[in-house]
Amino acid sequence: MIRMKSMSKQFVAWATYLRNSPFLLARLKLTAIYILAILAVLAVFNVLVLGLFVQDLPLELETLATERAEEILENTLLVADAIILILVAGMSYVLAGFVLKPIEISYKQQKKFVADAAHELRTPLAVMKTGSETTLAGGKAEEQISFIKDSLEEINHLSSTVDDLLMLAKSDNRQVPEFERVDLSKLVKQQTEYMQTYAKQKNISLKADIEDNCAINGSKSHIKRLLVNLIQNAVDYNNPNGEVRVLLKTQGDQVEIKVVDTGIGISKRDLPHIFDRFYKADKARTKTTNGAGLGLSIVKEIVDMHGGRISVASKPGAGTTVCALFPLYSSDVHI
């Protein structure tokens, strides 16, 4: 009786686990379908073999010999069928796993993306909700002004996060913007000058070394966004009185944008994940900024969109170097 209860509990636990694991359930269903299909094929094959065997037997063979031969053939076919089914079951399970793996990864990434987005949006909303309740309760003028300032900051954060999410959604849907000839030399110079004020506020020296006449086929607005994100990251995660250098030069048939900082660096553990959406590294790298963890994800998407490559070299306490390579402008490319 106790054994039956234990088996019943194990069965219920297994059934619950299976119900909560849709991809394992789908994998088992696919395996079962493959096995049933093979069973049907084997059944037809066995009938045909037996029929041909009996048809080809010499008429002078005695009935006993015929029956004995049929029995041997049936047993042989059953053993062969069993071996084939075992092999097919194993292969089907493995192949079903290969088929479902990309879908499972995409599904898990989507769930994580939605959960992270909800978490990221919840904090600004909570701040604004609390401030609104305080204002409605008749708070002091100073408190109301403070609430308005906090709300504006959170609204800007929300707006930036939503823009980033929309950009990533368009990228996921393979919505590629129209490309044009982009003068990178001019654009990098403009964006570096634009970010000077931001760098000075953080007591960071921002310098540029720009080669003339560098151009690519691309989206000007997206490249602007890439430059702002890279420079802002280099400034935010720098040491007091640190330095950021933006370098632009051609390398054969490619254009290289390199952003080098003297900042706190990235740990070896975090380095493989820096392009993951909503990923935030250790507290040392997040205490100076309240970003959503989408900046480098967007940079990676933009580089991929332009057929380029990006790499990051970093060491804790020794700064970080981000290098993005783009194909050099060619009039043969349709834009």
N, C-alpha and C positions, 0 to 999 in steps of 0.2 A: 504493500500500500504506500509506504513512504517512498519507495523507488518510483512508483507510478506518479506520485505528486511531484517528485524531483524532475522526472522526465517531462511532465506537463509544464512545469515552470520554465524549463529550458526551452521547450517548444514555443511557449508564449514569448519568452525573451528573444528568441531567434526570429519569430514572426514580426515582433515589434521593430527589431533592428532592420529587418528586410523592408518593412513598410516605410521606415525612415531613411532608407538608402535606395532612392529611385534608380540610380545608375546600376547598382548591383542587381536589382530586380529586373531591369531592362536587359542586362547582360545574360541573366539566367533564362529570360524569355527568348532572347535571340538564340541561345544555345539549344533550347528545347525545339525551336522552330527548325534550326539546322538539322537536328537529330531526326525529327519527324519527316523532313524532306528526304533525308538519306534513307530512312526506313521505307518510305514509299518507293524510292528508286530500287532499293535492294529487293523489295517484294516483287516488283515487276521483273527484275533481273532473274530472281530465283525461279519464277514461273516460266520464263522464257527458256532458261537453261534446262529445267526438268522436262519441259515440253519437247525441246530439241533432242534431249538425251533419249527419251522414250521413243520419239519418232525415228531416230537413227538406229535403234536396236535391230539386229537381224531377226527376221521372222522365225528362224529355226531355233532361237534361244528358248530354253524352257522358262515357264512362268516363275518358278522359284528363283532362278538365277536373275531374272529381270527384277523381281521384288527386292532381292538382296542388293543388287546394284543401285536401285533407286534409294534404298535405305542408306547405303554408304554415301551416295551423292548428297542426300538431304542432310546427313550429319556433317559432312564436310562443308556444305553451304552454311549451315547454322553456326559452326565454329568460325568460319570466315566472316560471316555477318557480325558475330559478337566482337571479333577483333576489330573489324572496320568501325563498328559503332563506338567502341571505346576510344579508338584513335580520333574519330570524328568529333566525339564529345569533348575531348581535350583540346583539339584544334579549334573547334567552334568557340569554346570558352575563351581561349587566347585571342582569336581573331575578333570576337565580339568586344573584348577589352580594348583592342587596338582601334576599332571603329568608334567606340564610345568615348575614348579618352579625351580627344580634343573637345568634344561637346561637354564632357564633365568639367574640364578645366575652364572652359568659357562660362559655364553655368556657375561655378564657384567664384570666378572672378566677378561676374555680374552681381552675385549676392553680396560679396565683399564690397564692391563698388557702391551699391545702394546703401548698405549699412554704414559705410564710411561717410558717404555724402549726407545721410540723415544725421549722423553724429556731428559732422562739421557745421551743419546748418542749425542744429538745435541750440548751441551755445549763444550765438548772436540773438536768436529769437527770445531766449530766456532772459537775456540782459535787457532787451527792449520791453519785454512784458513786465519785468520787475520795475523798471523805470516808469512805465505808464501807470502801473498801479500806485506807485508813490506819488506821481503827479495828481492823479484823480483823488487821492486821499488828502490833497491839500498841502503838499510839501512846500518847503520854503523856496524862495526865488533862487537861492544859490543851488539848491538840490535840483530844481528844474533845469537850470542852465547846465549843470553837470550831466544831467540825464540826456539833454539834447546833444551835448558833445559826444557822450558815449554812444548814443544812438546813431549819430552820423558816422562815427568810426565803425560801428558794427554794420551799418548799411553799406558802407564802402567795401567792407570785407565780404559781405553777402554778395554784392554786385560783382566783385572780382571773382569770387568762387563760382557764381552762376555762369559768368562769361567763360571761365576755364572749362566748366562742365559741358557747356554748349560746344566749345571748340573740340573737346575730346569726343563728344557724341557725333559731330560731323565727321571727324576722322575715322571713327568706328564704322560709319556708314559709307566710307570711301568717297566722301565728298571732297574732291580735290579742287582748290581754287584755280582761277585762271592765272597762268604764268605770264610773266613779261621779263624784259631785260632789266635786271636790278643792279644798279651801280653800288656795289658793296663798299667801295672806298668812301664814297660820299655818305652812304647810310650809316656805316660804322662811326665815322667822324661825328655825324649829327647826333647819334644816340649816345656816344660817349660824352659829348658836350651837354646833352640834355640831362644825363645822370650825374653831372658834376655837383649840382646843388645837393642831391640826395647823399652823395659820398661825403661832402663837407659837413653835413649835419651829423654824420656818424664818425667824423674825424678820420676819414680814410682818404688817402691820396689816390686819385684815379688818373692813370696815364694811358696814352695810346701810341702805338707804333703802326702806322697804316701805309701799306704799299698802294701806289696809285694804279688806276685803271684795272681794278679787280671787279669783275662782273659775273653774275650767274643768271640762269633761267629760274625764275621763282616768283613767289608772292611777296611783295614789298611789306605788306602789313604783317605777315607771319614772321618774316625775318626780323622786323622791328621788335616783335614780341619776344622772339628768341634772344635778341641782344639785351633787352631790358631784363628778362628773367635771369640770364647768366650774370650780368653785371650786378644786379640787385642781390643775388645769392652771394656773390663774391664779397660784396660790401657787408651784408648782414652777418656773415659767418667769419668776419675778419677779426683780428686783434686790434685793440686801441692803437691809433696812430699807424695802422697797417697800410698796405699798398695793394692796389689792383692794377694790373696791366692788361690792356686789350691789344692783341696783335693780329694783324691781317696781312697775309702774303699769298702768292701763288706758289704751287708746288706741282710742276709738270702740267697736267691737264686738270688740276684741282685747285680750289681756293680754300685756304685754311683760316678759320677764325679760332683764336686761342685766347682764353681768359685765365689769367694767372693771378692768384692771390696769396697773401702771406698769412692766411687765417689759421683757424684751429684745426683744419683738416677733417678727414672722414676716417672712421675706424675701418679696419679690414672686414669686420663683421657686417657693417652697414653698406659698404661699397657696392656689393652685387644688387642691392635693392633700391638704389637711389632713383631709378627711373620708374619704380612702381608707383601707381597712383595712391595718393593719400599717405605715402610712407613718410614717416618722420623719424629721423635718427635719434641718437641719445640726447639727453636733456641739455648737454653742453652745446648742442647745435640748435636747439629749439627755444632756449630761454630768451634769445634776443629777437625772436620774430614770432608772429602769430599766424603765419601762412597756413594754407590748407594742405600743403604737401603735394601740390599739383604742378609746381613750376618746372621741375626737371622732366616730369612726364610729358608736359606740353613741348618742351624743348626737343625731346626724343621724337615725338610725333611729327614735329615740323621738319626735323632733319630727315626722317624716313620719307616724308611726303616729297621732299626735294631730291630723293635718291642719294642722300649723303650718308656719312658715318660719323658717329660721335664716340669719344672715349674720355674717361676720367682717370687721372692719376692723382693720388692723394696719400698723405701720411699724417697721422695725428700730430699736431703741433708744428708741422712743416708746410702747411698750405695745400692748396688744391689747384690743379690745372685741368681745365676742360677744353678739349680740342674737337672742333666740328669741321668736317671736310665736305665740300660741295663740288659737283662737277662744274668746271669752268664754262662760262657762257659760250654757246655755239649757235650761230644763225641757222644751222641745219635742224635744230630742235624746234618742233612745232609748238608755239605758245599761243 
